[in-house]
Amino acid sequence: MTSKPLENSSTPRLPDDSDAYLHALGEHIRDLRVRRGMTRAILARDSGVSLRYLAQLEGGEGNISILRLRQVAQAMAMPLEEVIRVGPEQAAELTLLGQFLARLSPAQLVEARSLLGSAFEQKNRRNRIALVGLRGAGKSSLGKRLAAQRNVPFIELADVIEQTAGVPLSEVFSLYGQSAYRRYERRSLEWLVETHDSFVLSTGGSISTEPATFDELLTSCYTVWLRASPSDHMARVVAQGDQRPMGDDREAMQDLERILIGREPMYRKADAIVNTSGLDIEQSLAELLKQIAA
């Protein structure tokens, strides 16, 4: 790539914002209580949390336990996730849309998402091919060949994350943690979509575990899940010279199976699925080209 990704933010350590969060949380809970027409005394009575403790909580001085906070949420007849969410108010339309979708059956939700995706499909989405799946599925080897066939750039999302962060990927995790990596991953994907009309993209296997980023991927790219059996995943990684998946851990295969089971519901949201188990690289490429053409 000749383009340069987002400017490096010098990757400073995040400040300890615990006090700021507690103050914001206290104000949020006070606002929710007032909107629902509840006095602090009524909330104390209904939640079983003392009046003094609620006063500390709303004043930003109470580091409340999750169990007590759940009692407060239940007393206000609100989901716990809504009570702990601080920041700008959610648009009324989004709130009502969430309630509407919550009433739909699983099959209706699939249909609703398809309708929304078709109605608001991003420009050039079908010219951007994104490959998802666990390591060993063939994302890099197939991606390079597919990009050559389509005469478009092949991009490893991990490389863009490193450029954005200004440090190797391993240091992003060791210095700044998982949350920082997720932010860089999202920013890198957004930058790619803004600056490229077409590409073949190889993503990290865990991108499906971050719903907001995965939704961005699904709505901005034609996504293909490269699927393989756990034994094939493991064998291919070892064949690449990486013995770490095996190590001395006899539960490695079971862990890999659990990961696949956990991620499969999101992976299945891809536009196409190509099972590479039992296929060589050329056969897998032929199947991939067929799926994209279809």
C-alpha positions as CSV (number, residue, x, y, z in Angstrom):
1,M,0.0,0.0,0.0
2,T,1.2,3.5,-0.8
3,S,-1.4,5.2,1.4
4,K,-0.6,6.0,5.0
5,P,-3.1,5.0,7.7
6,L,-4.3,7.2,10.5
7,E,-1.8,9.4,12.3
8,N,-0.1,7.6,15.1
9,S,-1.5,8.9,18.4
10,S,1.9,8.3,20.1
11,T,0.1,5.5,21.9
12,P,0.1,7.1,25.4
13,R,-1.0,5.1,28.3
14,L,-4.6,5.6,29.2
15,P,-5.2,7.8,32.3
16,D,-6.9,6.3,35.3
17,D,-10.4,7.6,34.8
18,S,-12.1,5.6,37.6
19,D,-13.1,8.8,39.5
20,A,-14.5,10.4,36.3
21,Y,-16.5,7.3,35.5
22,L,-17.9,7.0,39.0
23,H,-19.0,10.7,38.9
24,A,-20.6,10.1,35.4
25,L,-22.3,6.9,36.6
26,G,-23.7,8.7,39.7
27,E,-25.1,11.5,37.5
28,H,-26.6,9.0,35.1
29,I,-28.3,7.0,37.8
30,R,-29.7,10.2,39.4
31,D,-31.1,11.3,36.0
32,L,-32.7,7.8,35.4
33,R,-34.2,7.9,38.9
34,V,-35.6,11.4,38.4
35,R,-37.0,10.6,35.0
36,R,-38.9,7.7,36.5
37,G,-40.4,9.9,39.1
38,M,-38.7,8.1,42.0
39,T,-37.3,9.8,45.1
40,R,-34.1,8.6,46.5
41,A,-36.0,7.2,49.5
42,I,-38.3,5.2,47.2
43,L,-35.3,3.8,45.3
44,A,-33.6,2.9,48.6
45,R,-36.8,1.1,49.8
46,D,-37.4,-0.8,46.5
47,S,-33.7,-1.8,45.9
48,G,-32.7,-2.6,49.5
49,V,-29.7,-0.3,49.1
50,S,-29.4,2.2,52.0
51,L,-30.2,5.8,51.5
52,R,-26.8,6.8,52.6
53,Y,-25.2,4.5,50.0
54,L,-27.4,5.8,47.2
55,A,-26.4,9.4,48.1
56,Q,-22.8,8.4,47.9
57,L,-23.4,6.6,44.6
58,E,-25.2,9.5,43.0
59,G,-22.5,11.9,44.3
60,G,-19.8,9.9,42.5
61,E,-18.3,8.7,45.7
62,G,-19.7,5.2,45.9
63,N,-17.7,2.3,44.3
64,I,-20.8,0.1,44.3
65,S,-20.6,-3.7,43.9
66,I,-22.2,-5.2,40.8
67,L,-24.8,-7.0,43.0
68,R,-26.0,-3.8,44.6
69,L,-26.0,-2.1,41.3
70,R,-28.2,-4.9,39.9
71,Q,-30.6,-4.3,42.8
72,V,-30.8,-0.6,41.9
73,A,-31.4,-1.5,38.2
74,Q,-34.1,-4.0,39.2
75,A,-35.8,-1.4,41.4
76,M,-36.0,1.0,38.5
77,A,-37.2,-1.8,36.2
78,M,-34.2,-1.2,33.8
79,P,-31.6,-3.5,32.3
80,L,-28.3,-3.4,34.1
81,E,-26.4,-2.6,30.9
82,E,-28.6,0.5,30.5
83,V,-27.9,1.7,34.0
84,I,-24.1,1.4,33.7
85,R,-23.9,3.0,30.3
86,V,-22.6,6.5,30.6
87,G,-22.0,9.1,27.9
88,P,-24.2,10.9,25.3
89,E,-27.8,10.0,25.4
90,Q,-28.9,7.3,22.9
91,A,-31.2,8.6,20.2
92,A,-34.9,7.9,20.9
93,E,-35.2,6.2,17.5
94,L,-32.4,3.8,18.4
95,T,-34.0,3.0,21.7
96,L,-37.4,2.3,20.1
97,L,-35.7,0.3,17.3
98,G,-33.9,-1.8,19.9
99,Q,-37.2,-2.5,21.7
100,F,-38.9,-3.4,18.4
101,L,-36.1,-5.8,17.4
102,A,-36.2,-7.4,20.8
103,R,-39.7,-8.6,20.1
104,L,-38.8,-10.4,16.9
105,S,-38.1,-14.1,16.6
106,P,-34.7,-15.3,15.6
107,A,-35.9,-15.9,12.0
108,Q,-37.4,-12.5,11.8
109,L,-34.2,-10.9,13.1
110,V,-32.3,-12.5,10.3
111,E,-34.8,-11.1,7.8
112,A,-34.7,-7.7,9.4
113,R,-31.0,-7.5,9.3
114,S,-31.0,-8.6,5.6
115,L,-33.5,-5.9,4.8
116,L,-31.6,-3.2,6.6
117,G,-28.3,-4.3,5.0
118,S,-29.8,-4.2,1.5
119,A,-31.4,-0.8,2.1
120,F,-28.2,0.8,3.5
121,E,-25.5,-1.1,1.7
122,Q,-22.3,0.8,1.5
123,K,-20.9,1.9,-1.8
124,N,-18.4,-0.5,-3.3
125,R,-19.1,-3.1,-0.6
126,R,-19.0,-6.0,-3.1
127,N,-15.6,-4.8,-4.5
128,R,-14.1,-5.2,-1.0
129,I,-13.6,-8.9,-0.1
130,A,-12.9,-9.7,3.5
131,L,-11.8,-13.1,4.6
132,V,-12.7,-14.2,8.1
133,G,-11.9,-17.4,10.1
134,L,-9.4,-18.8,12.5
135,R,-5.7,-19.0,11.8
136,G,-4.9,-21.9,9.5
137,A,-8.1,-21.5,7.4
138,G,-6.1,-20.1,4.5
139,K,-6.8,-16.4,4.7
140,S,-3.4,-15.2,3.7
141,S,-2.5,-17.8,1.1
142,L,-6.0,-17.7,-0.6
143,G,-6.2,-14.0,-0.1
144,K,-3.1,-13.3,-2.1
145,R,-4.2,-15.5,-5.0
146,L,-7.7,-14.0,-5.0
147,A,-6.2,-10.5,-5.0
148,A,-4.0,-11.4,-8.0
149,Q,-7.0,-12.8,-9.8
150,R,-9.0,-9.7,-9.2
151,N,-6.1,-7.3,-9.7
152,V,-6.7,-5.5,-6.4
153,P,-4.5,-5.0,-3.4
154,F,-4.1,-7.8,-0.8
155,I,-4.1,-6.3,2.7
156,E,-3.4,-7.9,6.1
157,L,-5.4,-6.0,8.7
158,A,-2.7,-6.8,11.3
159,D,-0.2,-4.8,9.2
160,V,-2.5,-1.8,9.1
161,I,-3.0,-2.0,12.9
162,E,0.8,-1.9,13.4
163,Q,1.1,1.1,11.1
164,T,-1.7,2.9,12.9
165,A,-0.3,2.0,16.4
166,G,3.3,2.7,15.4
167,V,4.5,-0.4,17.2
168,P,4.6,-4.2,16.5
169,L,1.4,-6.0,17.2
170,S,2.9,-7.9,20.2
171,E,3.7,-4.6,21.8
172,V,0.2,-3.2,21.3
173,F,-1.0,-6.1,23.5
174,S,1.9,-6.0,26.0
175,L,2.1,-2.2,26.5
176,Y,-1.5,-1.1,26.0
177,G,-3.7,-4.2,26.4
178,Q,-6.7,-5.8,24.7
179,S,-8.9,-2.7,24.7
180,A,-6.3,-0.6,22.9
181,Y,-5.9,-3.3,20.3
182,R,-9.6,-3.3,19.7
183,R,-9.6,0.4,19.2
184,Y,-6.7,0.3,16.7
185,E,-8.5,-2.6,14.9
186,R,-11.7,-0.6,14.5
187,R,-9.8,2.6,13.4
188,S,-7.7,0.6,10.9
189,L,-10.8,-1.0,9.3
190,E,-12.6,2.3,9.0
191,W,-9.5,3.9,7.4
192,L,-9.3,1.1,4.9
193,V,-12.9,1.4,3.9
194,E,-12.6,5.2,3.6
195,T,-9.5,5.1,1.4
196,H,-9.9,1.9,-0.7
197,D,-12.7,1.2,-3.2
198,S,-11.5,-2.4,-3.6
199,F,-9.2,-4.9,-1.9
200,V,-8.9,-8.4,-0.5
201,L,-8.5,-8.2,3.2
202,S,-7.3,-10.9,5.7
203,T,-8.7,-10.2,9.1
204,G,-7.7,-11.5,12.6
205,G,-9.6,-14.5,13.8
206,S,-11.0,-12.7,16.8
207,I,-12.6,-9.8,14.9
208,S,-15.9,-11.6,15.2
209,T,-15.8,-11.2,19.0
210,E,-16.1,-7.4,18.7
211,P,-19.6,-6.8,17.5
212,A,-19.3,-3.2,16.5
213,T,-16.1,-3.9,14.4
214,F,-17.6,-7.0,12.9
215,D,-20.7,-5.2,11.9
216,E,-18.6,-2.5,10.2
217,L,-16.8,-5.3,8.3
218,L,-20.1,-7.0,7.3
219,T,-21.7,-3.7,6.1
220,S,-18.6,-2.4,4.3
221,C,-17.2,-5.6,2.7
222,Y,-18.3,-8.7,1.0
223,T,-17.3,-11.2,3.7
224,V,-16.3,-14.8,3.3
225,W,-15.8,-17.3,6.1
226,L,-13.0,-19.7,5.3
227,R,-14.1,-22.7,7.4
228,A,-12.0,-25.7,8.3
229,S,-12.2,-28.5,10.8
230,P,-10.3,-28.0,14.2
231,S,-7.8,-30.7,13.2
232,D,-7.1,-29.0,9.9
233,H,-6.7,-25.6,11.6
234,M,-4.2,-27.2,14.1
235,A,-2.3,-29.1,11.5
236,R,-1.9,-26.1,9.2
237,V,-0.6,-23.9,12.0
238,V,1.9,-26.5,13.0
239,A,3.0,-27.0,9.4
240,Q,3.7,-23.2,9.3
241,G,6.4,-23.9,11.9
242,D,4.4,-22.8,15.0
243,Q,4.4,-25.4,17.7
244,R,2.8,-23.2,20.3
245,P,-0.8,-24.5,19.7
246,M,0.4,-27.9,20.8
247,G,2.9,-27.3,23.5
248,D,2.3,-29.4,26.6
249,D,-1.4,-28.6,26.7
250,R,-3.4,-31.8,26.1
251,E,-6.5,-29.6,26.0
252,A,-5.4,-27.6,23.0
253,M,-7.8,-29.3,20.6
254,Q,-10.7,-28.9,23.0
255,D,-9.9,-25.2,23.4
256,L,-9.8,-24.8,19.7
257,E,-13.2,-26.6,19.3
258,R,-14.7,-24.3,22.0
259,I,-13.4,-21.2,20.1
260,L,-14.9,-22.4,16.9
261,I,-18.3,-23.1,18.6
262,G,-18.3,-19.7,20.3
263,R,-17.4,-17.8,17.1
264,E,-19.5,-19.8,14.6
265,P,-22.8,-17.8,15.1
266,M,-21.0,-14.6,14.0
267,Y,-18.9,-16.2,11.3
268,R,-22.1,-17.5,9.8
269,K,-23.2,-13.9,9.2
270,A,-20.7,-13.8,6.3
271,D,-22.0,-13.4,2.8
272,A,-20.4,-16.7,1.8
273,I,-18.9,-19.8,3.4
274,V,-16.0,-21.8,1.9
275,N,-15.0,-25.1,3.6
276,T,-11.3,-25.6,2.9
277,S,-11.0,-28.9,4.7
278,G,-9.9,-31.7,2.4
279,L,-9.1,-29.2,-0.4
280,D,-5.7,-28.1,-1.7
281,I,-5.0,-24.5,-2.3
282,E,-6.1,-24.5,-5.9
283,Q,-9.3,-26.3,-5.2
284,S,-10.0,-23.9,-2.3
285,L,-9.4,-20.9,-4.7
286,A,-11.7,-22.3,-7.3
287,E,-14.5,-22.7,-4.7
288,L,-13.8,-19.2,-3.3
289,L,-14.1,-17.7,-6.8
290,K,-17.3,-19.6,-7.4
291,Q,-18.9,-18.3,-4.2
292,I,-17.9,-14.7,-5.0
293,A,-19.2,-15.0,-8.5
294,A,-22.5,-16.4,-7.3
